[in-house]
């Protein structure tokens, strides 16, 4: 996947803990989990069309 932008966000400790736990449980990076969560949220709101990520939904 070609990275076109870098986002920096501030979240509360509960959100950070949840993202860290998801990343650890899925053996993924926090960046990967955050990207997927943002993409899913945008798709749910019909704000973004799904793009084919070159990474398979499993291990990177």
Secondary structure, DSSP 8 states (H G I E B T S, - for coil): ------------HHHHHHHHHHHHHTT--HHHHHHHHHHHHHHHTT-S-----SS-SS--
